[in-house]
Structures are given as structure tokens and as C-alpha cells.
Amino acid sequence: MKDKANALKYLGKSLELGFRRFAHLEQDDDMDYLRETNEFKELIMKYKSSWKSTSNEQNNAAAKKEAVITEVPFAKEDGICKVKCQINGLPLHFVFDTGASDVTISMVEATFMMKNGYLSKNDVIGSQRYVDANGNVNVGTEFIIKKVNFGGLELNNIRASVVRNQKAPLLLGQSVLARLGKIEIDNSKNVLKITQ
């Protein structure tokens, strides 16, 4: 809307609260109006440099910690790997899908979760276009899951989407998997080994 002062204010607040997708900011059309301003460049520089030093400190601290291996059982149904997960306290079975970008649920689960207090209108953040396995472009509703419990590992504020299809499978995608560390599939024991 070309409101430079407010745009910079809210961008600064986002960065202050932990937003660190700098590559996205460099490509996003919404930032075209701001990208060449000195204020934008200074803001990005400030948080990029503090993020790098924090990341180095975290990596050094992580190197000193011992690796923890968690085993999460899975079941195979028609060649598909399914795992138990709790979404905001609701136990569900998800397809373990390394190709999915987000956690995905169908309209049936979303409606149930809304009606029973597992999700609220405040968790909804907008709509999103995505490409399914058949190459079709679909529109889904994007929301934030406050808590995901996966094999005893608890993750907070996970991006997810509702597919506007009642028969869509529940997919456990990269918005969870990318936060878990190293994942190995042990088919002999039917467990996922997660090393953190």
C-alpha cells in the first residue's frame, strides 16, 4: 500500500520476533517498494549480522551436547508409512511425507478441531496455493498449530494447511520434519530414528 513508515515498522517487529527468511525478503514482490531504501537495507543488515553470530554460538553449543536418539514407531498401510501425532492435544495418524512442505489436514479434521477447541479463528493466517502430487494447483487455508507432539518431541508454532477436500490424507510434512534433526527409517523395526 506504499505506506513506507508502517511497512518498515512491522518488518522490524517481525525481525525482532525471530523472522529470519532473508532470501524470501530479497525476492518477495511485496518488498519491491522498500528494498532500495536505506532504512530497509540497514534493518536487514542489522538482523542478518546478529542472526549469523547467534547461529554460530548455537552451533558451537550444539556441538558440545550429546546426540539424543528418539525412536518413533510407524505402521505401514498399503505401502504408506503412518505415524501417531498430537496436534494441539488431539491424537491423529499422519502419513510421513518428506515431499510435503507443510503439515496438511483435510476439511473434516479442520472442522472437527474448530468445533472442539483444538483450533481457533486466531490460528488462521491466510490462504496458500500449493501443488499436489499430480501437479494440480490448489488453494488451502494456512494456519499455525501451537503444539505438535511427535514421538514425545514437542514442537511449537508449526505452519500447516487445510486442504479444501474432505478425503485428503493427513500429511506430516517439512514444517515439522525440518525441525527434528536427522531422520532415519528402520524398516526392520518399523521405527523412525530421530537424532537431535
C-alpha positions in Angstrom: 0.0 0.0 0.0 3.1 2.1 -0.2 3.0 3.1 3.5 6.7 3.0 4.0 6.8 4.0 7.7 4.3 1.3 8.8 5.8 -1.3 6.5 9.3 -0.8 8.0 7.8 -0.7 11.5 6.1 -4.1 11.1 9.0 -5.6 9.2 11.3 -4.5 12.1 8.9 -6.1 14.6 8.8 -9.3 12.6 12.6 -9.5 12.6 12.7 -8.6 16.3 10.4 -11.5 17.0 12.5 -14.0 15.1 11.6 -13.9 11.3 14.8 -14.8 9.5 13.8 -15.7 5.9 16.2 -13.2 4.4 16.2 -14.9 0.9 12.4 -14.5 0.9 12.7 -10.8 1.7 15.1 -10.3 -1.2 12.7 -11.9 -3.7 9.2 -11.1 -2.4 7.3 -8.7 -4.7 5.7 -7.1 -1.6 9.1 -5.7 -0.7 9.9 -4.1 -4.0 8.7 -0.7 -2.7 11.1 -0.9 0.3 14.0 -2.9 -1.0 16.1 0.0 -2.3 15.6 2.3 0.7 18.4 2.8 3.2 16.1 2.0 6.1 15.3 -1.4 4.6 18.9 -2.2 3.9 20.0 -1.2 7.4 17.3 -3.2 9.0 18.2 -6.3 7.1 21.9 -5.8 7.7 21.3 -5.4 11.5 19.3 -8.6 11.9 21.3 -10.6 9.4 24.6 -10.0 11.2 23.1 -10.6 14.7 21.5 -13.8 13.3 24.8 -15.1 12.0 26.6 -14.6 15.3 23.7 -16.2 17.2 23.6 -19.1 14.8 27.4 -19.6 15.2 27.0 -19.6 19.0 24.1 -22.1 18.8 26.1 -24.3 16.5 29.1 -24.3 18.9 26.8 -25.0 21.9 25.0 -27.8 19.9 28.4 -29.4 19.0 29.2 -29.7 22.7 25.9 -31.5 23.5 25.4 -35.2 23.2 23.2 -36.6 20.4 19.8 -37.8 21.6 18.1 -40.6 19.6 14.3 -40.9 19.7 12.6 -43.8 18.1 9.1 -43.2 16.8 7.0 -46.3 15.8 5.2 -46.3 12.5 2.7 -48.6 10.7 2.6 -49.4 7.1 -0.8 -49.3 5.4 -0.8 -50.2 1.6 2.9 -49.2 1.5 2.3 -45.9 3.2 4.2 -45.0 6.4 1.8 -43.7 9.1 2.8 -42.2 12.4 0.9 -41.0 15.5 1.0 -37.3 16.3 -0.8 -35.0 18.6 -1.9 -31.7 17.2 -2.8 -29.2 20.0 -3.5 -32.3 22.1 -5.7 -34.2 19.5 -4.2 -37.6 18.6 -4.2 -38.3 14.9 -2.4 -40.6 12.4 -0.4 -38.9 9.7 1.3 -40.0 6.5 5.0 -39.5 7.0 5.6 -37.4 3.8 9.1 -35.9 3.2 7.8 -34.4 -0.1 5.1 -32.3 1.6 6.1 -28.8 2.5 3.6 -28.4 5.4 1.6 -30.4 7.8 -1.7 -30.8 5.9 -5.2 -31.8 7.2 -8.5 -32.1 5.4 -11.6 -30.0 5.9 -13.1 -32.8 8.0 -10.3 -32.6 10.6 -10.2 -28.8 10.5 -14.0 -28.6 11.1 -13.8 -31.0 14.0 -10.8 -29.2 15.5 -12.6 -25.8 15.2 -15.8 -27.1 16.8 -13.9 -28.8 19.7 -11.5 -26.1 20.6 -8.3 -27.6 19.1 -8.1 -24.7 16.7 -9.4 -21.1 16.8 -10.0 -18.4 14.3 -6.9 -16.7 15.7 -4.8 -19.6 14.4 -5.7 -18.9 10.8 -3.2 -16.8 8.9 -4.5 -16.8 5.3 -4.7 -18.8 2.2 -2.0 -20.5 0.2 -1.6 -22.1 -3.2 0.2 -25.4 -3.4 1.0 -28.0 -6.0 -0.2 -31.6 -5.2 1.4 -34.8 -6.3 -0.5 -34.8 -9.5 0.8 -31.3 -10.5 -2.5 -29.6 -9.8 -2.5 -26.2 -8.2 -5.0 -26.0 -5.3 -5.8 -23.4 -2.7 -5.7 -24.2 1.0 -6.1 -22.3 4.3 -2.9 -21.7 6.1 -2.8 -21.8 9.9 -0.5 -22.2 12.9 -0.5 -25.3 15.1 0.5 -24.2 18.6 1.8 -27.6 19.7 2.8 -30.8 17.8 3.9 -33.8 19.8 5.7 -36.3 17.7 7.1 -39.3 19.5 7.5 -37.3 22.7 9.2 -34.5 20.9 7.2 -31.3 21.3 7.3 -28.6 18.7 5.6 -25.2 18.8 4.1 -22.8 16.2 4.1 -25.1 13.2 2.9 -23.9 9.9 0.1 -26.1 8.4 -2.6 -26.0 5.8 -6.2 -27.2 5.4 -6.8 -28.8 2.0 -10.3 -28.0 0.8 -11.0 -31.6 0.1 -12.8 -33.9 2.6 -10.9 -37.0 1.5 -7.4 -35.5 1.6 -4.9 -37.5 3.7 -3.2 -36.1 6.8 0.3 -35.3 5.8 3.2 -34.8 8.2 5.4 -32.6 6.1 8.6 -30.5 6.2 7.2 -27.8 8.6 7.6 -30.5 11.3 10.3 -32.7 9.8 12.8 -29.9 9.1 12.8 -29.1 12.8 13.6 -32.7 14.0 17.2 -33.1 13.0 18.5 -36.3 11.3 15.7 -38.8 10.5 16.4 -42.5 9.5 13.8 -45.1 8.6 14.4 -48.5 10.2 12.1 -50.8 8.2 13.2 -53.9 10.1 11.9 -52.4 13.4 9.2 -50.1 11.9 10.6 -47.1 13.7 11.8 -43.6 12.7 15.1 -42.8 14.4 15.4 -39.1 15.1 18.8 -37.8 16.1 19.0 -34.4 17.7 
